[in-house]
Amino acid sequence: MTRTTTTQAEVYGEAGAAESYGLRAGVLGPVETLAQSVSAMAPSTSASLTIPLVFALAGNATWFVYLLATGVMLLVGFCVSRFAKLSASPGSLYSYTADTLPPVFGVAAAWGLLLAYLATGASVAGGALYYATVLCQQFFHGAPPAIPTLAAVCLIAGFIAWRDVKLSAEIMLWIEAVSVSLIVIVLILLPVHLGLHIDTSQFRLQGISFRGLGPALVLSIFSFAGFESATTLGGETREPLKTIPRAVLQCALLAGVFFMLCAYSEVVGFRGESTALSDSTSPLHLLSAKAGVSPLGVAIDCGAFISMFACVLACSTAAARVLLRMAHDGLLPAAFERTNRRHGTPGTAIVLSTALMFAATAGFALLQATGSTMYDLFGSLSVFGFLTAYALVAVALPFARRALGRHSHILAAVSVLTVVLIVLIAIFDLNSAADAVHARIPYLYLIYIGLGLAWYGVRRNLCANR
């Protein structure tokens, strides 16, 4: 493994332009780039599955928890966007860290980010299975076979990701636009049927338990996971140093507003219902009926399934580009650096990404785990990978700016604040394990990072001895 010795000033020099890495340069515009981040978050998924889980812990403070999460993600987005103005590459957050901090931190960011995208992809593949089951029970009174369903979701997503990144982005854009629009229509019609009034219980945070706010905040952070994934398209976006920073911040802000609106409306909509929001298998289906548009409930369930698929596609796209950059830097075999000459996509890396997502979920299916269990456990694991990458980028930002002679005390203070908040969230996550399975997840993650660092040490020694 060899690496050219450069200074940070050279890395973040005037060029700042993205190296192509064999990818199709400049094929994605601002909207398509934004679609990558939006799809990686799968906002309609959070409205259906994550918000009820947050409500179980936060109750009337659910909207407030999402307000806090939005603030944290905007801080992270600010740090990421400052880096994205300096350079662009397929490695995204890994590249920012590796080009600034000592190699061991770059390696930790690389393996953490890779796991984050793969685990998120596996999580939403499980979510797709969950909603496929919900829909099949509604229409056919039976459940679909788990492994063939998971295989179809991963295979089709992998094929589209391999075929054309522009096609992939356009598909993700339309899927999320339609799905989110249906939800917004229901949320607008709901107060018309229920009566226009302010739910003072929510604004007063009535009856909340402050002990539950920490775990609830951790869950809400998962709703934003992947919002920065537009940075993985640095080699394929037009004017990446302008387009990507905007996409990251726009995604964090728009998602935060959407999640708060959903949280507030869902809590209001379930007032007086015999089924609690936290126990509902399809909350937006019920709210559609209360809003007088029952057919939209079925459409939203269909949209949630398709949105899960779009998220698998987005995670395959992002993970493959992180694999490509890791191979380029010698962390992985060179095979993962190769791109298809015709399509300009990293075919081998895409195959590995989707295969790992399928293998993980299929293994759980063989153990009789449900789609919702997969969504929960893989999602919990992915949070640690994202928090690792977010924290290291925030740490690296002041050093990169100093290397360019652009040091700012305000920016350094924002960086420190961001790192402190991420560490606190990680501590909350460690203390929020509700059972033995969740309690093991942090230790499994640490073992994984340890193996990644060990692999880096082995490859470095082998290359040094050649």
GUVEXMAR-551511 format. One record per residue (C-alpha): residue in one letter; z, x, y. Coordinates in pm, whole numbers. Layout:
BEGIN
<rec minu="A" pz="Z" px="X" py="Y"/>
...
//
This chain:
BEGIN
<rec minu="M" pz="0" px="0" py="0"/>
<rec minu="T" pz="-116" px="160" py="319"/>
<rec minu="R" pz="-74" px="48" py="670"/>
<rec minu="T" pz="-215" px="182" py="992"/>
<rec minu="T" pz="49" px="313" py="1231"/>
<rec minu="T" pz="22" px="137" py="1566"/>
<rec minu="T" pz="248" px="69" py="1856"/>
<rec minu="Q" pz="350" px="-282" py="1947"/>
<rec minu="A" pz="157" px="-252" py="2271"/>
<rec minu="E" pz="-157" px="-180" py="2070"/>
<rec minu="V" pz="-91" px="-473" py="1839"/>
<rec minu="Y" pz="-45" px="-712" py="2130"/>
<rec minu="G" pz="-298" px="-548" py="2354"/>
<rec minu="E" pz="-555" px="-716" py="2571"/>
<rec minu="A" pz="-759" px="-809" py="2268"/>
<rec minu="G" pz="-514" px="-1052" py="2125"/>
<rec minu="A" pz="-818" px="-1188" py="1954"/>
<rec minu="A" pz="-794" px="-1286" py="1594"/>
<rec minu="E" pz="-944" px="-1066" py="1325"/>
<rec minu="S" pz="-1168" px="-1282" py="1108"/>
<rec minu="Y" pz="-1039" px="-1164" py="766"/>
<rec minu="G" pz="-1360" px="-1309" py="622"/>
<rec minu="L" pz="-1277" px="-1659" py="750"/>
<rec minu="R" pz="-1514" px="-1872" py="957"/>
<rec minu="A" pz="-1424" px="-1784" py="1313"/>
<rec minu="G" pz="-1418" px="-2044" py="1589"/>
<rec minu="V" pz="-1494" px="-2352" py="1380"/>
<rec minu="L" pz="-1184" px="-2551" py="1480"/>
<rec minu="G" pz="-1126" px="-2717" py="1816"/>
<rec minu="P" pz="-796" px="-2818" py="1980"/>
<rec minu="V" pz="-768" px="-3158" py="1808"/>
<rec minu="E" pz="-846" px="-3018" py="1463"/>
<rec minu="T" pz="-593" px="-2740" py="1515"/>
<rec minu="L" pz="-330" px="-2992" py="1616"/>
<rec minu="A" pz="-417" px="-3194" py="1305"/>
<rec minu="Q" pz="-308" px="-2902" py="1084"/>
<rec minu="S" pz="44" px="-2902" py="1230"/>
<rec minu="V" pz="73" px="-3281" py="1233"/>
<rec minu="S" pz="-41" px="-3310" py="871"/>
<rec minu="A" pz="195" px="-3036" py="755"/>
<rec minu="M" pz="481" px="-3245" py="896"/>
<rec minu="A" pz="347" px="-3574" py="752"/>
<rec minu="P" pz="526" px="-3783" py="1018"/>
<rec minu="S" pz="466" px="-4115" py="842"/>
<rec minu="T" pz="644" px="-3970" py="540"/>
<rec minu="S" pz="958" px="-3909" py="744"/>
<rec minu="A" pz="944" px="-4262" py="880"/>
<rec minu="S" pz="945" px="-4396" py="525"/>
<rec minu="L" pz="1164" px="-4152" py="330"/>
<rec minu="T" pz="1357" px="-3911" py="553"/>
<rec minu="I" pz="1492" px="-4141" py="825"/>
<rec minu="P" pz="1672" px="-4365" py="570"/>
<rec minu="L" pz="1840" px="-4050" py="429"/>
<rec minu="V" pz="1946" px="-3943" py="778"/>
<rec minu="F" pz="2078" px="-4295" py="846"/>
<rec minu="A" pz="2299" px="-4273" py="536"/>
<rec minu="L" pz="2480" px="-3982" py="703"/>
<rec minu="A" pz="2452" px="-4058" py="1075"/>
<rec minu="G" pz="2439" px="-4438" py="1097"/>
<rec minu="N" pz="2396" px="-4552" py="1457"/>
<rec minu="A" pz="2352" px="-4190" py="1566"/>
<rec minu="T" pz="2028" px="-4147" py="1372"/>
<rec minu="W" pz="1814" px="-4151" py="1687"/>
<rec minu="F" pz="2057" px="-3906" py="1852"/>
<rec minu="V" pz="2034" px="-3666" py="1557"/>
<rec minu="Y" pz="1657" px="-3666" py="1599"/>
<rec minu="L" pz="1702" px="-3601" py="1970"/>
<rec minu="L" pz="1907" px="-3291" py="1885"/>
<rec minu="A" pz="1652" px="-3183" py="1625"/>
<rec minu="T" pz="1372" px="-3225" py="1879"/>
<rec minu="G" pz="1557" px="-2998" py="2122"/>
<rec minu="V" pz="1600" px="-2729" py="1857"/>
<rec minu="M" pz="1236" px="-2752" py="1749"/>
<rec minu="L" pz="1117" px="-2729" py="2110"/>
<rec minu="L" pz="1315" px="-2405" py="2144"/>
<rec minu="V" pz="1158" px="-2273" py="1823"/>
<rec minu="G" pz="819" px="-2396" py="1942"/>
<rec minu="F" pz="866" px="-2215" py="2272"/>
<rec minu="C" pz="931" px="-1885" py="2092"/>
<rec minu="V" pz="638" px="-1938" py="1856"/>
<rec minu="S" pz="405" px="-2036" py="2141"/>
<rec minu="R" pz="496" px="-1721" py="2339"/>
<rec minu="F" pz="392" px="-1514" py="2038"/>
<rec minu="A" pz="81" px="-1724" py="1985"/>
<rec minu="K" pz="-28" px="-1632" py="2338"/>
<rec minu="L" pz="-19" px="-1265" py="2239"/>
<rec minu="S" pz="-199" px="-1259" py="1904"/>
<rec minu="A" pz="-361" px="-1478" py="1642"/>
<rec minu="S" pz="-403" px="-1420" py="1270"/>
<rec minu="P" pz="-385" px="-1612" py="941"/>
<rec minu="G" pz="-35" px="-1476" py="875"/>
<rec minu="S" pz="117" px="-1675" py="1162"/>
<rec minu="L" pz="495" px="-1630" py="1186"/>
<rec minu="Y" pz="489" px="-1353" py="930"/>
<rec minu="S" pz="239" px="-1155" py="1138"/>
<rec minu="Y" pz="448" px="-1198" py="1454"/>
<rec minu="T" pz="755" px="-1060" py="1280"/>
<rec minu="A" pz="583" px="-786" py="1081"/>
<rec minu="D" pz="403" px="-650" py="1388"/>
<rec minu="T" pz="728" px="-624" py="1585"/>
<rec minu="L" pz="1036" px="-566" py="1367"/>
<rec minu="P" pz="1096" px="-309" py="1089"/>
<rec minu="P" pz="894" px="-380" py="771"/>
<rec minu="V" pz="1181" px="-529" py="573"/>
<rec minu="F" pz="1210" px="-816" py="823"/>
<rec minu="G" pz="837" px="-880" py="808"/>
<rec minu="V" pz="855" px="-893" py="429"/>
<rec minu="A" pz="1145" px="-1141" py="441"/>
<rec minu="A" pz="949" px="-1359" py="685"/>
<rec minu="A" pz="639" px="-1343" py="464"/>
<rec minu="W" pz="812" px="-1451" py="144"/>
<rec minu="G" pz="1024" px="-1708" py="328"/>
<rec minu="L" pz="723" px="-1867" py="498"/>
<rec minu="L" pz="519" px="-1866" py="177"/>
<rec minu="L" pz="795" px="-2045" py="-11"/>
<rec minu="A" pz="839" px="-2289" py="278"/>
<rec minu="Y" pz="475" px="-2403" py="260"/>
<rec minu="L" pz="464" px="-2410" py="-119"/>
<rec minu="A" pz="793" px="-2600" py="-149"/>
<rec minu="T" pz="687" px="-2846" py="120"/>
<rec minu="G" pz="360" px="-2901" py="-64"/>
<rec minu="A" pz="548" px="-2963" py="-389"/>
<rec minu="S" pz="789" px="-3193" py="-205"/>
<rec minu="V" pz="518" px="-3417" py="-65"/>
<rec minu="A" pz="327" px="-3410" py="-394"/>
<rec minu="G" pz="643" px="-3563" py="-537"/>
<rec minu="G" pz="641" px="-3806" py="-246"/>
<rec minu="A" pz="283" px="-3898" py="-328"/>
<rec minu="L" pz="394" px="-3972" py="-685"/>
<rec minu="Y" pz="677" px="-4187" py="-548"/>
<rec minu="Y" pz="443" px="-4399" py="-335"/>
<rec minu="A" pz="182" px="-4417" py="-611"/>
<rec minu="T" pz="458" px="-4567" py="-824"/>
<rec minu="V" pz="559" px="-4812" py="-548"/>
<rec minu="L" pz="199" px="-4928" py="-504"/>
<rec minu="C" pz="127" px="-4955" py="-875"/>
<rec minu="Q" pz="439" px="-5162" py="-927"/>
<rec minu="Q" pz="334" px="-5393" py="-643"/>
<rec minu="F" pz="-19" px="-5447" py="-770"/>
<rec minu="F" pz="-13" px="-5370" py="-1144"/>
<rec minu="H" pz="358" px="-5406" py="-1233"/>
<rec minu="G" pz="368" px="-5063" py="-1389"/>
<rec minu="A" pz="407" px="-4694" py="-1304"/>
<rec minu="P" pz="122" px="-4439" py="-1309"/>
<rec minu="P" pz="146" px="-4138" py="-1544"/>
<rec minu="A" pz="330" px="-3868" py="-1350"/>
<rec minu="I" pz="152" px="-3548" py="-1453"/>
<rec minu="P" pz="-208" px="-3680" py="-1421"/>
<rec minu="T" pz="-118" px="-3825" py="-1078"/>
<rec minu="L" pz="27" px="-3494" py="-960"/>
<rec minu="A" pz="-272" px="-3307" py="-1102"/>
<rec minu="A" pz="-516" px="-3533" py="-918"/>
<rec minu="V" pz="-332" px="-3494" py="-586"/>
<rec minu="C" pz="-315" px="-3113" py="-610"/>
<rec minu="L" pz="-667" px="-3070" py="-748"/>
<rec minu="I" pz="-840" px="-3285" py="-485"/>
<rec minu="A" pz="-637" px="-3125" py="-204"/>
<rec minu="G" pz="-722" px="-2778" py="-334"/>
<rec minu="F" pz="-1091" px="-2860" py="-360"/>
<rec minu="I" pz="-1112" px="-2988" py="-1"/>
<rec minu="A" pz="-916" px="-2685" py="126"/>
<rec minu="W" pz="-1160" px="-2456" py="-57"/>
<rec minu="R" pz="-1472" px="-2645" py="41"/>
<rec minu="D" pz="-1446" px="-2638" py="422"/>
<rec minu="V" pz="-1157" px="-2582" py="663"/>
<rec minu="K" pz="-1328" px="-2796" py="929"/>
<rec minu="L" pz="-1375" px="-3083" py="683"/>
<rec minu="S" pz="-1015" px="-3038" py="575"/>
<rec minu="A" pz="-890" px="-3061" py="934"/>
<rec minu="E" pz="-1101" px="-3368" py="1009"/>
<rec minu="I" pz="-977" px="-3550" py="700"/>
<rec minu="M" pz="-616" px="-3469" py="784"/>
<rec minu="L" pz="-671" px="-3586" py="1143"/>
<rec minu="W" pz="-804" px="-3929" py="1048"/>
<rec minu="I" pz="-546" px="-3985" py="774"/>
<rec minu="E" pz="-253" px="-3915" py="1004"/>
<rec minu="A" pz="-404" px="-4099" py="1302"/>
<rec minu="V" pz="-449" px="-4420" py="1101"/>
<rec minu="S" pz="-114" px="-4394" py="924"/>
<rec minu="V" pz="87" px="-4329" py="1240"/>
<rec minu="S" pz="-104" px="-4598" py="1432"/>
<rec minu="L" pz="-11" px="-4862" py="1173"/>
<rec minu="I" pz="356" px="-4768" py="1200"/>
<rec minu="V" pz="348" px="-4777" py="1581"/>
<rec minu="I" pz="187" px="-5125" py="1573"/>
<rec minu="V" pz="472" px="-5254" py="1356"/>
<rec minu="L" pz="735" px="-5093" py="1578"/>
<rec minu="I" pz="579" px="-5249" py="1889"/>
<rec minu="L" pz="556" px="-5597" py="1734"/>
<rec minu="L" pz="908" px="-5584" py="1591"/>
<rec minu="P" pz="1098" px="-5641" py="1920"/>
<rec minu="V" pz="856" px="-5920" py="2009"/>
<rec minu="H" pz="973" px="-6116" py="1702"/>
<rec minu="L" pz="1336" px="-6006" py="1712"/>
<rec minu="G" pz="1373" px="-6046" py="2087"/>
<rec minu="L" pz="1376" px="-5783" py="2357"/>
<rec minu="H" pz="1726" px="-5640" py="2390"/>
<rec minu="I" pz="1900" px="-5304" py="2396"/>
<rec minu="D" pz="2095" px="-5210" py="2084"/>
<rec minu="T" pz="2412" px="-5087" py="2254"/>
<rec minu="S" pz="2569" px="-4992" py="1919"/>
<rec minu="Q" pz="2317" px="-4713" py="1884"/>
<rec minu="F" pz="2344" px="-4585" py="2239"/>
<rec minu="R" pz="2724" px="-4586" py="2215"/>
<rec minu="L" pz="2699" px="-4407" py="1878"/>
<rec minu="Q" pz="2933" px="-4672" py="1745"/>
<rec minu="G" pz="3114" px="-4605" py="1418"/>
<rec minu="I" pz="2965" px="-4261" py="1355"/>
<rec minu="S" pz="3134" px="-3986" py="1157"/>
<rec minu="F" pz="3096" px="-3649" py="1327"/>
<rec minu="R" pz="3135" px="-3479" py="989"/>
<rec minu="G" pz="2808" px="-3635" py="884"/>
<rec minu="L" pz="2611" px="-3521" py="1187"/>
<rec minu="G" pz="2570" px="-3164" py="1056"/>
<rec minu="P" pz="2411" px="-3261" py="724"/>
<rec minu="A" pz="2209" px="-3531" py="903"/>
<rec minu="L" pz="2073" px="-3269" py="1145"/>
<rec minu="V" pz="1965" px="-3053" py="852"/>
<rec minu="L" pz="1774" px="-3345" py="701"/>
<rec minu="S" pz="1612" px="-3426" py="1034"/>
<rec minu="I" pz="1492" px="-3066" py="1067"/>
<rec minu="F" pz="1291" px="-3115" py="748"/>
<rec minu="S" pz="1096" px="-3389" py="930"/>
<rec minu="F" pz="962" px="-3117" py="1164"/>
<rec minu="A" pz="899" px="-2856" py="894"/>
<rec minu="G" pz="547" px="-2722" py="926"/>
<rec minu="F" pz="500" px="-2816" py="1292"/>
<rec minu="E" pz="407" px="-2451" py="1360"/>
<rec minu="S" pz="143" px="-2432" py="1086"/>
<rec minu="A" pz="-143" px="-2439" py="1339"/>
<rec minu="T" pz="-61" px="-2069" py="1380"/>
<rec minu="T" pz="-204" px="-2005" py="1031"/>
<rec minu="L" pz="-549" px="-2096" py="1168"/>
<rec minu="G" pz="-560" px="-1809" py="1417"/>
<rec minu="G" pz="-873" px="-1667" py="1256"/>
<rec minu="E" pz="-1061" px="-1997" py="1263"/>
<rec minu="T" pz="-967" px="-2160" py="1594"/>
<rec minu="R" pz="-1171" px="-2144" py="1912"/>
<rec minu="E" pz="-978" px="-1971" py="2191"/>
<rec minu="P" pz="-673" px="-1934" py="1964"/>
<rec minu="L" pz="-451" px="-1776" py="2230"/>
<rec minu="K" pz="-476" px="-2096" py="2434"/>
<rec minu="T" pz="-532" px="-2363" py="2170"/>
<rec minu="I" pz="-258" px="-2272" py="1919"/>
<rec minu="P" pz="38" px="-2245" py="2164"/>
<rec minu="R" pz="-50" px="-2587" py="2304"/>
<rec minu="A" pz="-81" px="-2737" py="1956"/>
<rec minu="V" pz="262" px="-2608" py="1852"/>
<rec minu="L" pz="445" px="-2747" py="2155"/>
<rec minu="Q" pz="248" px="-3074" py="2158"/>
<rec minu="C" pz="328" px="-3128" py="1793"/>
<rec minu="A" pz="702" px="-3070" py="1836"/>
<rec minu="L" pz="723" px="-3300" py="2140"/>
<rec minu="L" pz="505" px="-3584" py="2006"/>
<rec minu="A" pz="676" px="-3575" py="1667"/>
<rec minu="G" pz="1020" px="-3586" py="1827"/>
<rec minu="V" pz="932" px="-3894" py="2033"/>
<rec minu="F" pz="780" px="-4064" py="1728"/>
<rec minu="F" pz="1081" px="-3991" py="1506"/>
<rec minu="M" pz="1329" px="-4118" py="1767"/>
<rec minu="L" pz="1127" px="-4437" py="1812"/>
<rec minu="C" pz="1114" px="-4490" py="1435"/>
<rec minu="A" pz="1486" px="-4417" py="1391"/>
<rec minu="Y" pz="1592" px="-4659" py="1665"/>
<rec minu="S" pz="1355" px="-4936" py="1552"/>
<rec minu="E" pz="1436" px="-4908" py="1182"/>
<rec minu="V" pz="1810" px="-4930" py="1247"/>
<rec minu="V" pz="1757" px="-5238" py="1470"/>
<rec minu="G" pz="1518" px="-5395" py="1220"/>
<rec minu="F" pz="1766" px="-5374" py="932"/>
<rec minu="R" pz="2047" px="-5550" py="1122"/>
<rec minu="G" pz="2159" px="-5847" py="917"/>
<rec minu="E" pz="1958" px="-5753" py="608"/>
<rec minu="S" pz="2122" px="-5767" py="266"/>
<rec minu="T" pz="1966" px="-5429" py="182"/>
<rec minu="A" pz="2083" px="-5131" py="385"/>
<rec minu="L" pz="1824" px="-4903" py="544"/>
<rec minu="S" pz="1953" px="-4613" py="334"/>
<rec minu="D" pz="1892" px="-4811" py="12"/>
<rec minu="S" pz="1545" px="-4941" py="93"/>
<rec minu="T" pz="1257" px="-4813" py="-121"/>
<rec minu="S" pz="999" px="-4905" py="144"/>
<rec minu="P" pz="1166" px="-4977" py="481"/>
<rec minu="L" pz="847" px="-5019" py="681"/>
<rec minu="H" pz="721" px="-5276" py="432"/>
<rec minu="L" pz="1024" px="-5494" py="509"/>
<rec minu="L" pz="994" px="-5436" py="885"/>
<rec minu="S" pz="628" px="-5538" py="874"/>
<rec minu="A" pz="731" px="-5873" py="729"/>
<rec minu="K" pz="995" px="-5918" py="1001"/>
<rec minu="A" pz="735" px="-5832" py="1264"/>
<rec minu="G" pz="505" px="-6104" py="1129"/>
<rec minu="V" pz="239" px="-5866" py="996"/>
<rec minu="S" pz="316" px="-5848" py="624"/>
<rec minu="P" pz="-29" px="-5712" py="528"/>
<rec minu="L" pz="43" px="-5403" py="738"/>
<rec minu="G" pz="340" px="-5329" py="510"/>
<rec minu="V" pz="106" px="-5271" py="217"/>
<rec minu="A" pz="-130" px="-5076" py="442"/>
<rec minu="I" pz="159" px="-4855" py="558"/>
<rec minu="D" pz="263" px="-4787" py="198"/>
<rec minu="C" pz="-97" px="-4689" py="124"/>
<rec minu="G" pz="-98" px="-4481" py="440"/>
<rec minu="A" pz="223" px="-4307" py="334"/>
<rec minu="F" pz="65" px="-4212" py="1"/>
<rec minu="I" pz="-249" px="-4080" py="170"/>
<rec minu="S" pz="-36" px="-3900" py="433"/>
<rec minu="M" pz="150" px="-3723" py="150"/>
<rec minu="F" pz="-187" px="-3612" py="17"/>
<rec minu="A" pz="-285" px="-3486" py="363"/>
<rec minu="C" pz="36" px="-3285" py="375"/>
<rec minu="V" pz="-40" px="-3126" py="37"/>
<rec minu="L" pz="-380" px="-3035" py="181"/>
<rec minu="A" pz="-223" px="-2890" py="497"/>
<rec minu="C" pz="33" px="-2688" py="300"/>
<rec minu="S" pz="-239" px="-2555" py="67"/>
<rec minu="T" pz="-439" px="-2445" py="371"/>
<rec minu="A" pz="-138" px="-2278" py="535"/>
<rec minu="A" pz="3" px="-2113" py="221"/>
<rec minu="A" pz="-337" px="-1970" py="128"/>
<rec minu="R" pz="-372" px="-1800" py="465"/>
<rec minu="V" pz="-24" px="-1652" py="442"/>
<rec minu="L" pz="-119" px="-1519" py="97"/>
<rec minu="L" pz="-438" px="-1375" py="246"/>
<rec minu="R" pz="-248" px="-1189" py="518"/>
<rec minu="M" pz="16" px="-1066" py="271"/>
<rec minu="A" pz="-261" px="-926" py="51"/>
<rec minu="H" pz="-424" px="-768" py="356"/>
<rec minu="D" pz="-96" px="-586" py="428"/>
<rec minu="G" pz="-55" px="-476" py="66"/>
<rec minu="L" pz="231" px="-708" py="-27"/>
<rec minu="L" pz="14" px="-877" py="-291"/>
<rec minu="P" pz="-294" px="-781" py="-495"/>
<rec minu="A" pz="-620" px="-754" py="-302"/>
<rec minu="A" pz="-770" px="-1049" py="-495"/>
<rec minu="F" pz="-587" px="-1289" py="-265"/>
<rec minu="E" pz="-755" px="-1136" py="39"/>
<rec minu="R" pz="-1104" px="-1231" py="-74"/>
<rec minu="T" pz="-1283" px="-1520" py="91"/>
<rec minu="N" pz="-1574" px="-1730" py="-27"/>
<rec minu="R" pz="-1892" px="-1609" py="141"/>
<rec minu="R" pz="-2043" px="-1956" py="164"/>
<rec minu="H" pz="-1740" px="-2155" py="275"/>
<rec minu="G" pz="-1534" px="-1885" py="449"/>
<rec minu="T" pz="-1213" px="-1990" py="272"/>
<rec minu="P" pz="-966" px="-1781" py="66"/>
<rec minu="G" pz="-1054" px="-1937" py="-269"/>
<rec minu="T" pz="-825" px="-1735" py="-494"/>
<rec minu="A" pz="-527" px="-1790" py="-263"/>
<rec minu="I" pz="-598" px="-2165" py="-249"/>
<rec minu="V" pz="-616" px="-2186" py="-628"/>
<rec minu="L" pz="-282" px="-2007" py="-662"/>
<rec minu="S" pz="-117" px="-2223" py="-394"/>
<rec minu="T" pz="-220" px="-2556" py="-543"/>
<rec minu="A" pz="-152" px="-2434" py="-898"/>
<rec minu="L" pz="205" px="-2339" py="-805"/>
<rec minu="M" pz="262" px="-2676" py="-636"/>
<rec minu="F" pz="136" px="-2858" py="-944"/>
<rec minu="A" pz="329" px="-2639" py="-1188"/>
<rec minu="A" pz="657" px="-2694" py="-1001"/>
<rec minu="T" pz="620" px="-3072" py="-982"/>
<rec minu="A" pz="483" px="-3104" py="-1337"/>
<rec minu="G" pz="786" px="-2912" py="-1465"/>
<rec minu="F" pz="1015" px="-3161" py="-1291"/>
<rec minu="A" pz="810" px="-3451" py="-1428"/>
<rec minu="L" pz="859" px="-3318" py="-1781"/>
<rec minu="L" pz="1232" px="-3327" py="-1711"/>
<rec minu="Q" pz="1193" px="-3697" py="-1620"/>
<rec minu="A" pz="1261" px="-3636" py="-1249"/>
<rec minu="T" pz="1132" px="-3905" py="-1014"/>
<rec minu="G" pz="898" px="-3846" py="-722"/>
<rec minu="S" pz="1181" px="-3909" py="-475"/>
<rec minu="T" pz="1395" px="-3644" py="-649"/>
<rec minu="M" pz="1112" px="-3392" py="-618"/>
<rec minu="Y" pz="1073" px="-3481" py="-251"/>
<rec minu="D" pz="1445" px="-3427" py="-194"/>
<rec minu="L" pz="1499" px="-3102" py="-386"/>
<rec minu="F" pz="1180" px="-2918" py="-293"/>
<rec minu="G" pz="1223" px="-3031" py="67"/>
<rec minu="S" pz="1579" px="-2895" py="72"/>
<rec minu="L" pz="1451" px="-2562" py="-60"/>
<rec minu="S" pz="1171" px="-2540" py="196"/>
<rec minu="V" pz="1415" px="-2571" py="488"/>
<rec minu="F" pz="1560" px="-2226" py="413"/>
<rec minu="G" pz="1216" px="-2065" py="418"/>
<rec minu="F" pz="1129" px="-2222" py="751"/>
<rec minu="L" pz="1465" px="-2135" py="907"/>
<rec minu="T" pz="1421" px="-1770" py="797"/>
<rec minu="A" pz="1078" px="-1746" py="957"/>
<rec minu="Y" pz="1186" px="-1932" py="1273"/>
<rec minu="A" pz="1491" px="-1711" py="1323"/>
<rec minu="L" pz="1300" px="-1385" py="1272"/>
<rec minu="V" pz="1029" px="-1488" py="1518"/>
<rec minu="A" pz="1294" px="-1569" py="1777"/>
<rec minu="V" pz="1457" px="-1230" py="1716"/>
<rec minu="A" pz="1124" px="-1048" py="1744"/>
<rec minu="L" pz="996" px="-1215" py="2061"/>
<rec minu="P" pz="1198" px="-1014" py="2321"/>
<rec minu="F" pz="1101" px="-686" py="2152"/>
<rec minu="A" pz="731" px="-776" py="2158"/>
<rec minu="R" pz="750" px="-872" py="2524"/>
<rec minu="R" pz="938" px="-555" py="2611"/>
<rec minu="A" pz="669" px="-346" py="2439"/>
<rec minu="L" pz="415" px="-499" py="2678"/>
<rec minu="G" pz="635" px="-442" py="2983"/>
<rec minu="R" pz="693" px="-817" py="3023"/>
<rec minu="H" pz="1064" px="-833" py="2950"/>
<rec minu="S" pz="1236" px="-1147" py="3076"/>
<rec minu="H" pz="1610" px="-1213" py="3075"/>
<rec minu="I" pz="1546" px="-1587" py="3061"/>
<rec minu="L" pz="1319" px="-1550" py="2760"/>
<rec minu="A" pz="1573" px="-1325" py="2590"/>
<rec minu="A" pz="1845" px="-1586" py="2651"/>
<rec minu="V" pz="1625" px="-1859" py="2499"/>
<rec minu="S" pz="1563" px="-1633" py="2200"/>
<rec minu="V" pz="1935" px="-1575" py="2146"/>
<rec minu="L" pz="2013" px="-1945" py="2183"/>
<rec minu="T" pz="1742" px="-2033" py="1931"/>
<rec minu="V" pz="1876" px="-1785" py="1675"/>
<rec minu="V" pz="2234" px="-1910" py="1719"/>
<rec minu="L" pz="2126" px="-2273" py="1667"/>
<rec minu="I" pz="1922" px="-2184" py="1357"/>
<rec minu="V" pz="2218" px="-1997" py="1209"/>
<rec minu="L" pz="2443" px="-2297" py="1276"/>
<rec minu="I" pz="2192" px="-2528" py="1109"/>
<rec minu="A" pz="2181" px="-2298" py="806"/>
<rec minu="I" pz="2562" px="-2307" py="789"/>
<rec minu="F" pz="2553" px="-2687" py="810"/>
<rec minu="D" pz="2301" px="-2683" py="526"/>
<rec minu="L" pz="2528" px="-2465" py="315"/>
<rec minu="N" pz="2819" px="-2702" py="375"/>
<rec minu="S" pz="2625" px="-3023" py="320"/>
<rec minu="A" pz="2557" px="-2994" py="-52"/>
<rec minu="A" pz="2637" px="-3333" py="-199"/>
<rec minu="D" pz="2619" px="-3221" py="-562"/>
<rec minu="A" pz="2595" px="-2914" py="-785"/>
<rec minu="V" pz="2214" px="-2912" py="-781"/>
<rec minu="H" pz="2190" px="-2901" py="-402"/>
<rec minu="A" pz="2471" px="-2644" py="-390"/>
<rec minu="R" pz="2264" px="-2401" py="-599"/>
<rec minu="I" pz="1957" px="-2418" py="-375"/>
<rec minu="P" pz="2075" px="-2161" py="-115"/>
<rec minu="Y" pz="2158" px="-1910" py="-388"/>
<rec minu="L" pz="1823" px="-1964" py="-559"/>
<rec minu="Y" pz="1658" px="-1898" py="-226"/>
<rec minu="L" pz="1854" px="-1575" py="-176"/>
<rec minu="I" pz="1756" px="-1459" py="-527"/>
<rec minu="Y" pz="1393" px="-1535" py="-446"/>
<rec minu="I" pz="1404" px="-1334" py="-121"/>
<rec minu="G" pz="1578" px="-1050" py="-304"/>
<rec minu="L" pz="1300" px="-1042" py="-564"/>
<rec minu="G" pz="1041" px="-1041" py="-286"/>
<rec minu="L" pz="1205" px="-743" py="-118"/>
<rec minu="A" pz="1233" px="-564" py="-452"/>
<rec minu="W" pz="863" px="-624" py="-518"/>
<rec minu="Y" pz="783" px="-476" py="-177"/>
<rec minu="G" pz="991" px="-167" py="-259"/>
<rec minu="V" pz="815" px="-119" py="-593"/>
<rec minu="R" pz="466" px="-149" py="-445"/>
<rec minu="R" pz="552" px="85" py="-158"/>
<rec minu="N" pz="682" px="351" py="-398"/>
<rec minu="L" pz="375" px="318" py="-621"/>
<rec minu="C" pz="142" px="357" py="-324"/>
<rec minu="A" pz="341" px="654" py="-192"/>
<rec minu="N" pz="307" px="834" py="-526"/>
<rec minu="R" pz="-70" px="795" py="-547"/>
//
